[in-house]
Amino acid sequence: MDLYRAPVDNERARTRAPLEARWKRIGLDHARRRLVEISADPDDAGTLRVRSRIGLDGSALGADVTERWSADGEGIGVEVTVTPSAFWPKDLPLPRIGWTFALPSAPDQVDYEGFGPHESYPDTGGGTTFGRWSSSLADFQVPYVFPQENGNRAGVVRAALSGGEGPSLTLRAPEGLGLAVRPWSTAELDLRAHDGALRADGLTWVTLSAALHGVGSAACGPEPLPQYVLTAREETFRFHLSAARP
């Protein structure tokens, strides 16, 4: 479960919206997750329900998370409901509501059905088109000189990660999710001061975003428009994962 993304240039110090400092002050960049309960879903005995709490070291803020896991013979279906603290400040956007996981293999090909062929965020997707697209893992990245959040493809309903030595992974998300696939973690993007310093860790990091805060243009212009601000809210999203040997 993921509430954070690496800040973009428009959110750093000396901009009109220095969100990076505010997010890190409350500990969003190193949130901790505590398991509350694992049980059979009372509405479906074939579904496993997992309840957890995301806590922030720098504040009393956080979020409650309920996941429902089910197997259908082809793979695993996951439904996630995220409920941020009721007293979350109205003027503090969430960076992201989504899900991040790491694959032990290194697929080199990403095929997806969604908005492409390049990155898009809530307020920057005007130049993209919904369709079927293919990209190498390297081309999925956007090499900004100062490492930051990048590479999200919006509205992805299906994707396949293949190549390398491991099994291919297929994602289905009929309601559409943002998809980012990287050879490094969000923490690595957040740490480095130059794109040449980024180091792959041997894993492939996959991030699914149900909602993202707009990137705006506060480094030299206005903040994101109100409709692109991710206010703290309850969000439910669903996806299905399956694997196949090459």
C-alpha positions in Angstrom: 0.0 0.0 0.0 1.5 3.3 -1.0 0.5 6.9 -0.2 3.8 8.5 -1.4 5.5 9.4 -4.6 8.8 11.2 -5.2 8.2 14.9 -5.3 8.6 16.7 -8.6 10.5 19.9 -9.2 7.3 21.9 -8.8 6.9 20.7 -5.2 10.4 21.5 -3.9 11.6 24.4 -1.8 11.4 27.9 -3.3 8.3 27.0 -5.3 4.8 28.3 -4.7 3.8 24.8 -3.4 6.7 23.4 -1.4 4.9 20.1 -0.6 8.1 18.1 -0.4 9.0 19.6 3.0 5.4 19.2 4.3 5.1 15.5 3.2 8.5 14.6 4.7 7.8 16.5 8.0 4.9 14.2 8.8 6.8 11.1 7.6 5.0 10.2 4.4 8.3 9.2 2.8 8.9 6.4 5.4 5.4 5.4 6.4 5.1 2.2 8.4 2.4 -0.4 8.1 1.1 -2.4 11.0 -1.0 -5.6 10.6 -4.3 -5.5 12.4 -6.1 -8.6 11.4 -6.2 -11.5 8.9 -9.5 -13.3 8.6 -11.9 -14.9 6.2 -14.2 -12.4 4.6 -17.6 -12.6 6.3 -19.3 -12.1 3.0 -17.3 -14.7 1.1 -15.5 -17.6 2.7 -13.2 -17.9 -0.3 -11.8 -14.4 0.2 -9.0 -13.5 2.6 -9.5 -10.1 4.3 -6.4 -8.3 5.6 -6.8 -5.2 7.7 -3.8 -2.9 8.5 -2.9 0.6 9.6 -0.4 2.9 7.9 1.3 5.1 10.5 3.5 8.1 10.1 6.5 8.6 12.4 6.2 12.4 12.2 2.5 12.8 13.1 -0.7 11.1 14.3 -2.0 11.0 10.7 -2.3 7.8 8.8 -4.8 5.6 7.0 -6.7 2.4 7.6 -6.4 -0.2 4.8 -8.6 -3.2 4.1 -7.5 -5.7 1.4 -9.6 -8.6 0.0 -7.6 -11.3 -1.7 -9.1 -14.1 -3.8 -7.9 -16.8 -6.2 -9.7 -17.8 -9.3 -7.6 -20.5 -10.9 -5.8 -18.0 -13.2 -4.3 -15.7 -10.6 -5.0 -13.4 -7.7 -7.7 -10.7 -7.4 -7.1 -7.9 -5.0 -9.5 -5.2 -3.8 -8.1 -2.4 -1.6 -10.0 0.2 0.4 -7.9 3.0 1.8 -9.4 5.4 4.5 -7.2 8.3 5.5 -7.5 9.8 9.0 -10.6 11.9 9.3 -8.6 14.9 10.6 -6.2 15.0 7.7 -5.5 18.7 7.0 -7.7 20.1 4.2 -4.8 22.0 2.7 -2.4 19.1 2.6 -2.8 16.9 -0.5 -1.9 13.2 -0.6 0.9 12.4 -3.1 -0.7 9.2 -4.2 -3.2 6.4 -3.3 -2.0 3.2 -4.8 0.0 0.0 -4.5 3.7 -0.8 -5.0 5.4 -4.1 -5.2 8.7 -5.5 -6.4 9.5 -8.3 -8.8 12.6 -10.4 -8.2 13.2 -10.7 -12.0 14.0 -7.9 -14.5 11.5 -7.9 -17.3 12.6 -5.7 -20.2 9.3 -5.3 -22.1 6.1 -3.6 -21.0 3.0 -4.0 -23.1 -0.1 -2.1 -21.9 -3.5 -0.9 -22.8 -4.1 2.6 -21.5 -3.1 6.1 -22.2 0.3 6.5 -24.0 2.8 6.4 -25.5 4.4 8.7 -23.0 3.9 9.6 -19.3 0.7 11.2 -18.1 -0.5 12.6 -14.8 -3.9 14.0 -13.9 -3.1 17.5 -15.3 -0.6 16.5 -18.0 -2.4 13.9 -20.1 -3.7 16.0 -22.9 -1.1 14.7 -25.4 -1.8 11.0 -24.8 -4.2 8.6 -26.5 -5.9 5.5 -25.2 -4.6 2.5 -27.1 -2.3 -0.5 -27.0 1.4 0.4 -26.5 4.7 -1.4 -26.1 7.8 0.0 -24.4 11.2 -1.3 -23.2 11.7 -0.9 -19.5 14.4 1.8 -20.2 12.0 3.8 -22.4 9.3 3.7 -19.7 11.5 6.0 -17.7 11.7 9.8 -18.2 15.3 10.9 -17.4 14.8 14.2 -15.7 18.1 15.7 -14.7 16.9 15.9 -11.1 15.3 12.5 -10.2 11.6 12.8 -9.4 8.3 11.0 -9.9 8.0 10.1 -13.6 6.8 7.5 -16.1 3.2 7.0 -15.0 0.8 5.7 -17.7 -2.8 6.6 -16.9 -5.9 4.6 -17.3 -4.2 1.2 -17.8 -6.7 -1.6 -18.0 -4.3 -4.4 -19.0 -0.5 -4.8 -18.9 2.1 -7.5 -19.4 5.7 -7.4 -18.2 7.8 -9.9 -20.0 11.4 -10.7 -21.0 14.3 -11.5 -18.7 14.7 -14.9 -17.0 11.6 -14.9 -14.8 7.9 -15.5 -15.6 5.9 -12.8 -17.3 3.3 -10.9 -15.2 -0.1 -9.9 -16.4 -2.1 -7.2 -14.8 -5.8 -6.5 -15.3 -7.6 -3.5 -13.9 -10.9 -3.0 -15.7 -11.6 0.4 -14.0 -8.2 1.7 -15.0 -5.1 2.4 -12.9 -2.0 4.4 -13.3 1.0 2.2 -14.0 4.7 2.9 -13.4 7.5 0.3 -13.9 11.0 1.1 -12.7 14.4 -0.6 -12.1 14.7 1.4 -8.9 12.4 2.3 -5.9 10.7 5.5 -5.0 13.2 5.9 -2.2 16.0 5.8 -4.7 14.3 8.5 -6.9 13.8 10.5 -3.7 17.5 10.2 -2.6 19.5 11.1 -5.6 20.4 14.5 -6.8 21.2 13.7 -10.5 19.8 11.1 -12.9 23.3 9.7 -13.4 23.4 8.7 -9.8 20.4 6.4 -9.9 21.3 2.8 -9.2 19.1 -0.2 -10.2 18.8 -2.7 -7.3 18.1 -5.8 -9.3 14.4 -5.7 -8.7 11.6 -4.3 -10.9 9.3 -1.9 -9.0 5.7 -1.8 -10.1 3.4 1.0 -8.9 -0.3 1.0 -9.4 -2.0 4.4 -8.7 -5.7 4.7 -8.1 -5.3 8.5 -7.6 -2.4 10.9 -8.0 -1.8 14.5 -7.0 -1.4 16.7 -10.1 2.1 17.9 -10.8 1.2 21.6 -11.5 3.8 24.2 -12.6 4.6 25.9 -9.3 8.3 26.1 -10.0 7.5 29.0 -12.4 3.7 29.2 -12.5 0.5 28.1 -10.7 -0.2 25.2 -8.4 -2.4 22.3 -9.7 -5.9 23.4 -10.4 -8.5 22.3 -7.8 -9.8 19.4 -9.8 -6.3 17.9 -9.9 -5.6 18.2 -6.2 -5.7 14.9 -4.4 -7.5 15.6 -1.1 -7.5 12.9 1.5 -10.4 10.7 0.8 -11.5 7.1 0.9 -10.6 5.2 -2.2 -11.3 1.7 -3.4 -9.5 0.1 -6.3 -9.2 -3.4 -7.8 -6.7 -5.4 -9.9 -5.9 -8.9 -10.9 -2.4 -10.5 -11.2 -1.4 -13.7 -13.0 2.0 -15.1 -14.1 3.1 -17.4 -16.9 6.4 -19.0 -17.7 8.1 -17.8 -20.9 
